[in-house]
């Protein structure tokens, strides 16, 4: 595949839909101009809807998270600002781990996404989930994460605050957890999301389903034959 241009390689990749493989993805991420080509193609609606049944856009968010450059993050950010609805369930199920995978060097940019009230609330939540996971998994990041989580809890979007309560609860900071409990008591929608027992278990690390673990998935798993086969069975 090395004798063809990156654009041609990506076009073949797009046309293949779910009939791709990990080797194709590995070749793409080696190309220095891959991000620019991906960005150009994502501005063409055909790659979201028609060509290869629109799988190129989904594959792209995983490729961008693997590449992890500033240029890749900027394209990822453009997707969240402009095409969040088109990501459907991938927005809530996979974007948190993909943002987390970019790493703590992108903390400020991810925080800005989470605090941006002009973008899709689930895009904001995905960014906030990545931030919370950094606070759980990296002691050196906890202080910064606690401060931004206090801002999250004071947000005027009740849905955003309530859906985030379980993830904020996992952070080991007692002052922050008192805020979580206060918001749980005050906001009616919170009772539809969680309960105080679950919040306490998450905070004390006793939950059987830790929230932060969804952010630890390796983006390369998307391109595994096992995952691709499951997607083919589910979608066709």
C-alpha positions as CSV (number, residue, x, y, z in Angstrom):
1,X,0.0,0.0,0.0
2,X,3.0,2.3,0.4
3,X,3.2,3.2,-3.3
4,X,-0.2,5.0,-3.3
5,X,-1.0,8.5,-1.9
6,X,-2.5,8.9,1.5
7,X,-5.7,10.3,0.1
8,X,-6.1,7.3,-2.2
9,X,-5.4,5.0,0.7
10,X,-8.0,6.7,2.8
11,X,-10.5,6.7,0.0
12,X,-10.1,2.9,-0.3
13,X,-10.4,2.6,3.4
14,X,-13.6,4.6,3.4
15,X,-15.1,2.6,0.5
16,X,-14.4,-0.6,2.4
17,X,-16.8,0.3,5.2
18,X,-16.5,-2.5,7.8
19,X,-14.4,-4.6,5.5
20,X,-11.2,-3.0,6.8
21,X,-8.5,-4.5,8.9
22,X,-6.0,-3.4,11.5
23,X,-3.1,-3.4,9.0
24,X,-4.9,-0.8,6.9
25,X,-5.3,1.4,10.0
26,X,-1.6,0.9,11.0
27,X,-0.5,2.0,7.6
28,X,-2.7,5.1,7.7
29,X,-1.4,6.4,11.1
30,X,2.2,6.2,9.8
31,X,1.4,8.8,7.1
32,X,2.4,12.4,8.0
33,X,-0.4,13.9,5.9
34,X,-3.1,11.5,7.2
35,X,-4.8,14.0,9.5
36,X,-5.1,16.6,6.9
37,X,-6.6,14.1,4.4
38,X,-9.0,12.9,7.1
39,X,-10.0,16.5,7.8
40,X,-10.7,17.2,4.2
41,X,-12.7,14.1,3.7
42,X,-14.8,14.7,6.8
43,X,-16.0,18.0,5.3
44,X,-17.7,16.0,2.5
45,X,-21.1,14.7,3.7
46,X,-20.8,11.6,1.4
47,X,-18.2,10.2,3.9
48,X,-20.7,10.5,6.7
49,X,-23.7,9.1,4.9
50,X,-23.0,7.2,1.6
51,X,-19.5,6.0,0.9
52,X,-18.9,2.7,2.7
53,X,-22.2,3.3,4.6
54,X,-20.7,6.2,6.5
55,X,-18.2,4.1,8.5
56,X,-15.3,6.3,7.6
57,X,-16.3,9.0,10.0
58,X,-16.5,6.5,12.9
59,X,-13.2,4.9,12.0
60,X,-11.7,8.4,11.8
61,X,-12.3,9.3,15.4
62,X,-10.3,6.2,16.5
63,X,-7.5,7.0,14.0
64,X,-7.3,10.6,15.3
65,X,-7.1,9.5,18.9
66,X,-4.3,7.0,18.0
67,X,-2.3,9.7,16.1
68,X,-2.6,12.1,19.1
69,X,-1.0,15.1,17.6
70,X,-2.3,18.7,18.1
71,X,-3.5,18.6,14.5
72,X,-5.4,15.4,15.2
73,X,-6.9,16.9,18.3
74,X,-8.1,20.0,16.4
75,X,-9.9,17.8,13.9
76,X,-11.4,15.7,16.7
77,X,-12.6,19.0,18.3
78,X,-14.1,20.2,15.0
79,X,-16.1,16.9,14.9
80,X,-17.5,17.4,18.4
81,X,-18.4,21.0,17.7
82,X,-20.0,20.4,14.3
83,X,-21.0,16.7,13.9
84,X,-21.7,15.4,17.4
85,X,-25.2,14.3,16.5
86,X,-23.9,12.2,13.6
87,X,-21.7,10.2,16.0
88,X,-24.9,8.8,17.6
89,X,-24.1,6.2,20.3
90,X,-20.4,6.5,19.6
91,X,-20.5,9.9,21.2
92,X,-21.3,8.6,24.7
93,X,-19.9,5.1,24.5
94,X,-16.5,5.8,22.8
95,X,-15.6,9.5,22.7
96,X,-14.8,9.6,26.5
97,X,-12.1,7.0,26.0
98,X,-10.8,8.6,22.8
99,X,-10.4,12.0,24.5
100,X,-8.8,10.4,27.5
101,X,-6.3,8.6,25.2
102,X,-5.1,12.0,23.9
103,X,-3.5,12.4,27.3
104,X,-3.2,14.9,30.1
105,X,-1.2,17.3,27.9
106,X,-4.6,18.1,26.3
107,X,-6.3,18.7,29.7
108,X,-7.0,22.4,29.0
109,X,-8.4,21.8,25.6
110,X,-10.6,18.9,26.8
111,X,-11.7,21.1,29.8
112,X,-12.7,23.9,27.3
113,X,-14.9,21.4,25.4
114,X,-16.6,20.3,28.7
115,X,-17.3,23.9,29.7
116,X,-18.5,25.0,26.3
117,X,-22.3,25.6,26.6
118,X,-22.7,26.1,22.9
119,X,-22.0,22.5,21.9
120,X,-24.0,19.3,22.3
121,X,-24.6,18.4,25.9
122,X,-23.4,14.8,25.3
123,X,-20.2,16.1,23.7
124,X,-19.7,18.1,26.8
125,X,-20.3,15.1,29.0
126,X,-17.9,13.0,27.0
127,X,-15.2,15.6,27.6
128,X,-16.1,15.9,31.3
129,X,-15.9,12.1,31.6
130,X,-12.4,12.1,30.3
131,X,-11.4,14.8,32.8
132,X,-12.9,12.9,35.7
133,X,-11.1,9.7,34.7
134,X,-7.8,11.7,34.7
135,X,-8.6,12.7,38.3
136,X,-9.2,9.1,39.3
137,X,-6.2,7.5,37.6
138,X,-3.5,10.2,38.0
139,X,-2.9,11.5,41.5
140,X,-0.8,14.3,40.0
141,X,-3.8,15.6,38.1
142,X,-6.3,15.4,40.9
143,X,-6.1,18.9,42.2
144,X,-6.7,20.4,38.7
145,X,-9.5,18.0,38.1
146,X,-11.2,18.8,41.4
147,X,-11.2,22.5,40.6
148,X,-12.8,22.0,37.2
149,X,-15.3,19.5,38.5
150,X,-16.5,22.2,41.0
151,X,-17.3,24.3,37.9
152,X,-19.1,21.3,36.3
153,X,-21.3,21.0,39.3
154,X,-22.3,24.7,39.2
155,X,-23.3,24.5,35.6
156,X,-26.8,25.8,34.9
157,X,-27.7,22.7,32.7
158,X,-29.3,20.3,35.1
159,X,-29.0,17.4,32.7
160,X,-25.3,17.9,32.4
161,X,-24.8,18.1,36.2
162,X,-26.9,15.1,37.1
163,X,-25.5,12.8,34.4
164,X,-22.0,13.6,35.6
165,X,-22.6,13.0,39.3
166,X,-21.5,9.4,39.3
167,X,-18.2,10.2,37.6
168,X,-17.4,13.2,39.8
169,X,-18.2,11.0,42.9
170,X,-15.4,8.7,42.0
171,X,-12.8,11.4,42.6
172,X,-11.3,11.0,46.1
173,X,-11.9,14.5,47.4
174,X,-14.2,15.0,50.4
175,X,-15.1,18.6,49.7
176,X,-16.0,17.7,46.1
177,X,-18.1,14.7,47.3
178,X,-20.1,17.0,49.6
179,X,-20.9,19.1,46.6
180,X,-22.0,15.9,44.7
181,X,-24.3,14.9,47.6
182,X,-25.8,18.5,47.8
183,X,-26.5,18.5,44.0
184,X,-28.1,15.0,44.3
185,X,-30.5,16.3,47.0
186,X,-31.3,19.5,45.2
187,X,-31.8,18.4,41.6
188,X,-34.9,16.3,40.9
189,X,-33.4,14.7,37.7
190,X,-30.5,13.3,39.7
191,X,-32.8,10.6,41.2
192,X,-33.5,9.3,37.7
193,X,-29.8,8.9,37.1
194,X,-28.4,7.4,40.3
195,X,-29.0,7.0,44.0
196,X,-27.0,7.9,47.1
197,X,-25.9,4.3,47.7
198,X,-24.3,4.1,44.3
199,X,-22.6,7.5,44.6
200,X,-21.2,6.4,48.0
201,X,-19.9,3.1,46.6
202,X,-18.3,4.9,43.6
203,X,-16.6,7.4,46.0
204,X,-15.3,4.7,48.3
205,X,-14.1,2.6,45.3
206,X,-16.5,-0.3,46.2
207,X,-18.6,-0.1,43.0
208,X,-18.6,-3.2,40.8
209,X,-19.0,-1.0,37.8
210,X,-16.5,1.8,38.1
211,X,-17.3,4.8,35.8
212,X,-13.8,5.7,34.9
213,X,-13.0,2.3,33.4
214,X,-14.9,3.2,30.2
215,X,-12.2,5.7,29.5
216,X,-9.4,3.2,29.6
217,X,-10.2,1.3,26.4
218,X,-7.5,1.1,23.9
219,X,-8.6,2.8,20.6
220,X,-6.8,0.0,18.7
221,X,-9.5,-2.4,19.9
222,X,-11.9,-0.8,17.4
223,X,-9.8,-2.2,14.5
224,X,-9.5,-5.8,16.0
225,X,-11.0,-8.5,13.8
226,X,-13.2,-9.5,16.8
227,X,-14.7,-6.0,17.1
228,X,-15.1,-5.6,13.4
229,X,-16.9,-8.9,13.1
230,X,-19.3,-7.9,15.9
231,X,-20.0,-4.6,14.2
232,X,-20.7,-6.5,10.9
233,X,-23.1,-8.9,12.7
234,X,-24.9,-6.1,14.5
235,X,-25.3,-3.8,11.6
236,X,-25.9,-6.1,8.6
